[in-house]
């Protein structure tokens, strides 16, 4: 699986990994709340979005490092593109 060097493959990984990271963080930090309650809580406390996004994007940072070290530059570029997209979305959500 990690031997493939493809930009599209990197985009897919970069899209999925933060979602998995987000869900894991939700299960650890907000296990007593539903997803809807957690989003409402985040909307009421936008300062927490930074920590959520940081933890979520940590999954991308790990994947990016693995692929860069494995000299799979095309895949790493795809992961990086989605990391930037997620970061921009987080900033927009936090400040608007």
Steps between C-alpha positions, in 0.01 A plus 500: 500500500769753594712412196279691260623845388202681354367853552134386498582230757653774716189715465283210615727430797517871582120520497434189709775517766380824668144366512626190680713717729198722572282199587768351726536833682120521533489151649770589752406856594120504444402137541187589698367735232338435164665640189228765478554608863874513447463723189265729693756520781774585248282765341446660840874475582690575177835510682480121532491456123873565482574207729259274311651588165853460636428149622317413179780625279758316707387189313595673174834609642581140587399376154687785330817411693467130415464571128774764488741266678395224260577730207140492381489868414184498285297337777649739758400797283140376491496466877647850536235652270219366717681607816500857370134475393397376846702776666333768285154359576582500872613862489188604311278315748681650797503861388171533307 
